[in-house]
Amino acid sequence: MRVAIIGAGIGGMSTAWALRKRGAEVMLFDQGAIPSVTASSNDEHRITRHTYGGLPGYAALMPHAFDTYARMFADIGADHYLPTGIIYAARGGEDHYDEVAADLSPLGIAHRRLPLGELAARLPFVSLNGITSAFEAGGSGILFAGRIVRDLAAWLAENGVEMHPHSKVTAIDTEAATVTVGDRVHSADLVVIAAGAWVTNLLPGMADRLKPSRQLVLYLEPPAHHASAWAEAPVMIDVGPDFGAYILPPRNGTRLKIGDHRFTRIGHGDDDRIATDFDIAPVLHAAQTAFKDFDQYKILEPKVCYYTVTDDERFVIEKAGSAAWLLSACSGHGFKLGALMGEGLARTIMGDAPAGDVTAWAAGRR
Ligand SMILES: Cc1cc2nc3c(=O)[nH]c(=O)nc-3n(C[C@H](O)[C@H](O)[C@H](O)COP(=O)(O)OP(=O)(O)OC[C@H]3O[C@@H](n4cnc5c(N)ncnc54)[C@H](O)[C@@H]3O)c2cc1C
């Protein structure tokens, strides 16, 4: 079996890793370097967690997602996961604690409501203004995404994957399993399209379902008097009336980061990445609300990136022709589940799992 994979983000590279381990011949194409600086997967860190309050079905997949990363890390020879636990703060509105508790208890993962006095003592940099409830849970932490895709690329190259960096695929034949790069046509038995926020360039018919979304994160330097508390902090979700902030503390040489999980659903992977006031304003507002003394934080970098979303935020793995599969991570949970999804697609391609099952499985509906 010879497979051509388009896209060297976590989805495409994990598929390549799992296919190669099952003996397939793999060609991996990316329009940029591998990993590419503009890939959504290539950022300092991503949150992973077992909690899935608002999106039924995925909590059951998370133990498998953690297991897949553990096996990948054993192969690449480095553990790029830091367990930190997670704290949720709600500034009014629902806090989803009951749903989270129902997901985590059967898995034996600790969770509890957090008294606000204890929150203030443990995380003195959090502004308590408007916080109505908080809870904490285990089974969560940081995946050092950039280090993962860097080491995975090295593993793939060392283990016989034919790497094609700086090779923009301009056409695909989803029946004949060919991909065109410049004036060269590469033949395979199967094509996998894992092209992230550029997917509609290759599959324009998917434009109604797969929407690129321009997102911004702020990298920050905390003031000296909060530095030691930040150095011990867990990952955090802080939901206000007009923002849904996710916050990654500065750990293991990475920087403090805050983003807003609400999708803009504007832009396209090909667009510029120059942060404007329009991009920055909502995240700045979230940071000003969430952090005490925010005027003493230094903004190190406002970073724009793009991911693809669907209306229901569920992964898409489906046939895109008789000789092609589409793999699309469809929301802000694409990295934590990316390795599992790639492996699930590889198992299906190699006949280790029934082809009819993978679409519902990827959507968290099995
Ligand atoms: C700001 C932000 C915060 C996020 N936070 C989290 C988080 O905390 N936890 C989490 O789990 N997920 C998070 N995500 C989501 C996650 O990062 C993405 O869903 C995931 O990385 C997508 O991986 P991918 O492989 O599908 O796409 P990408 O990583 O974007 O890879 C796609 C690749 O395809 C290549 N490509 C495209 N078209 C072509 C072509 N024609 N020819 C050749 N190559 C092509 C691109 O160059 C790119 O390298 C976040 C995303 C963003 C943007």
The ligand as an SDF file (V2000), in Angstrom:
LIG
                    3D

 53 58  0  0  0  0  0  0  0  0999 V2000
   -4.9220   29.6210   18.4250 C   0  0  0  0  0  0  0  0  0  0  0  0
   -5.1690   28.1330   18.4460 C   0  0  0  0  0  0  0  0  0  0  0  0
   -5.2680   27.4820   19.6670 C   0  0  0  0  0  0  0  0  0  0  0  0
   -5.5350   26.1160   19.7140 C   0  0  0  0  0  0  0  0  0  0  0  0
   -5.5810   25.4790   20.9200 N   0  0  0  0  0  0  0  0  0  0  0  0
   -5.7540   24.1370   20.9660 C   0  0  0  0  0  0  0  0  0  0  0  0
   -5.6860   23.4520   22.2100 C   0  0  0  0  0  0  0  0  0  0  0  0
   -5.4590   24.0630   23.2690 O   0  0  0  0  0  0  0  0  0  0  0  0
   -5.8530   22.1080   22.2010 N   0  0  0  0  0  0  0  0  0  0  0  0
   -6.0860   21.4050   21.0590 C   0  0  0  0  0  0  0  0  0  0  0  0
   -6.2470   20.1920   21.1300 O   0  0  0  0  0  0  0  0  0  0  0  0
   -6.1310   22.0350   19.8620 N   0  0  0  0  0  0  0  0  0  0  0  0
   -5.9700   23.3710   19.7930 C   0  0  0  0  0  0  0  0  0  0  0  0
   -5.9940   24.0240   18.5900 N   0  0  0  0  0  0  0  0  0  0  0  0
   -6.3620   23.2710   17.3640 C   0  0  0  0  0  0  0  0  0  0  0  0
   -5.2330   22.4720   16.7680 C   0  0  0  0  0  0  0  0  0  0  0  0
   -4.0130   23.1750   16.8550 O   0  0  0  0  0  0  0  0  0  0  0  0
   -5.5670   22.1640   15.3220 C   0  0  0  0  0  0  0  0  0  0  0  0
   -6.8890   21.6700   15.2130 O   0  0  0  0  0  0  0  0  0  0  0  0
   -4.6300   21.1060   14.7520 C   0  0  0  0  0  0  0  0  0  0  0  0
   -3.2810   21.4450   15.0160 O   0  0  0  0  0  0  0  0  0  0  0  0
   -4.8710   20.9870   13.2660 C   0  0  0  0  0  0  0  0  0  0  0  0
   -3.9490   20.0690   12.7410 O   0  0  0  0  0  0  0  0  0  0  0  0
   -4.0060   19.7070   11.1990 P   0  0  0  0  0  0  0  0  0  0  0  0
   -2.9660   18.6920   10.9580 O   0  0  0  0  0  0  0  0  0  0  0  0
   -5.4010   19.3910   10.8090 O   0  0  0  0  0  0  0  0  0  0  0  0
   -3.6890   21.0980   10.4410 O   0  0  0  0  0  0  0  0  0  0  0  0
   -2.3350   21.9360   10.3460 P   0  0  0  0  0  0  0  0  0  0  0  0
   -1.4840   21.7560   11.5290 O   0  0  0  0  0  0  0  0  0  0  0  0
   -2.7030   23.3260    9.9810 O   0  0  0  0  0  0  0  0  0  0  0  0
   -1.5710   21.2530    9.1290 O   0  0  0  0  0  0  0  0  0  0  0  0
   -2.0350   21.3520    7.8130 C   0  0  0  0  0  0  0  0  0  0  0  0
   -0.8050   21.3240    6.9010 C   0  0  0  0  0  0  0  0  0  0  0  0
   -1.2420   21.1670    5.5450 O   0  0  0  0  0  0  0  0  0  0  0  0
   -0.3470   21.8770    4.7210 C   0  0  0  0  0  0  0  0  0  0  0  0
   -1.0110   22.0940    3.4310 N   0  0  0  0  0  0  0  0  0  0  0  0
   -2.2070   22.6780    3.2240 C   0  0  0  0  0  0  0  0  0  0  0  0
   -2.5160   22.6840    1.9060 N   0  0  0  0  0  0  0  0  0  0  0  0
   -1.4840   22.0810    1.2740 C   0  0  0  0  0  0  0  0  0  0  0  0
   -1.2110   21.7930   -0.1080 C   0  0  0  0  0  0  0  0  0  0  0  0
   -2.0670   22.1200   -1.0770 N   0  0  0  0  0  0  0  0  0  0  0  0
   -0.0590   21.1830   -0.4080 N   0  0  0  0  0  0  0  0  0  0  0  0
    0.8230   20.8290    0.5710 C   0  0  0  0  0  0  0  0  0  0  0  0
    0.6100   21.0920    1.8900 N   0  0  0  0  0  0  0  0  0  0  0  0
   -0.5270   21.7000    2.2300 C   0  0  0  0  0  0  0  0  0  0  0  0
   -0.0920   23.1460    5.5100 C   0  0  0  0  0  0  0  0  0  0  0  0
    1.0870   23.7900    5.0880 O   0  0  0  0  0  0  0  0  0  0  0  0
    0.0040   22.6180    6.9400 C   0  0  0  0  0  0  0  0  0  0  0  0
    1.3340   22.3350    7.3090 O   0  0  0  0  0  0  0  0  0  0  0  0
   -5.7160   25.3890   18.5110 C   0  0  0  0  0  0  0  0  0  0  0  0
   -5.5690   26.0390   17.2840 C   0  0  0  0  0  0  0  0  0  0  0  0
   -5.2970   27.4030   17.2440 C   0  0  0  0  0  0  0  0  0  0  0  0
   -5.1470   28.0740   15.9010 C   0  0  0  0  0  0  0  0  0  0  0  0
  1  2  1  0
  2  3  1  0
  2 52  2  0
  3  4  2  0
  4  5  1  0
  4 50  1  0
  5  6  2  0
  6  7  1  0
  6 13  1  0
  7  8  2  0
  7  9  1  0
  9 10  1  0
 10 11  2  0
 10 12  1  0
 12 13  2  0
 13 14  1  0
 14 15  1  0
 14 50  1  0
 15 16  1  0
 16 17  1  0
 16 18  1  0
 18 19  1  0
 18 20  1  0
 20 21  1  0
 20 22  1  0
 22 23  1  0
 23 24  1  0
 24 25  2  0
 24 26  1  0
 24 27  1  0
 27 28  1  0
 28 29  2  0
 28 30  1  0
 28 31  1  0
 31 32  1  0
 32 33  1  0
 33 34  1  0
 33 48  1  0
 34 35  1  0
 35 36  1  0
 35 46  1  0
 36 37  1  0
 36 45  1  0
 37 38  2  0
 38 39  1  0
 39 40  1  0
 39 45  2  0
 40 41  1  0
 40 42  2  0
 42 43  1  0
 43 44  2  0
 44 45  1  0
 46 47  1  0
 46 48  1  0
 48 49  1  0
 50 51  2  0
 51 52  1  0
 52 53  1  0
M  END
$$$$
